[in-house]
């Protein structure tokens, strides 16, 4: 099992927010991305972050957005659509969405609407 699977989402979340804020985006936009991808509402997201839910349990509890497979491209040289492990693919999808946010992509494009 990959180490990231048992890592709490709350330990990576501040890095997502910092990455976005460095590029003039907001914590609210990061939260919107997380809610869109996982189907969690504000309270569920806050609970998972407060309870140090692991990525494994976080994505296990999620109701993945039906448009998630539209998230393609590379993260750290790895093509998201080619990742075989479903959990790792979802983690890479989240990374990709945060990357797109930090690069200034419009929210409607990030959320594949």
Secondary structure by P-SEA (a helix, b strand, c coil): cccccccccccaaaaaaaaaaaacccaaaaaaaaaaaccccaaaaaaaaaacccaaaaaaaccccccccccccccccccccccccaaaaaaaaaaaaaaaaaacccccccccc
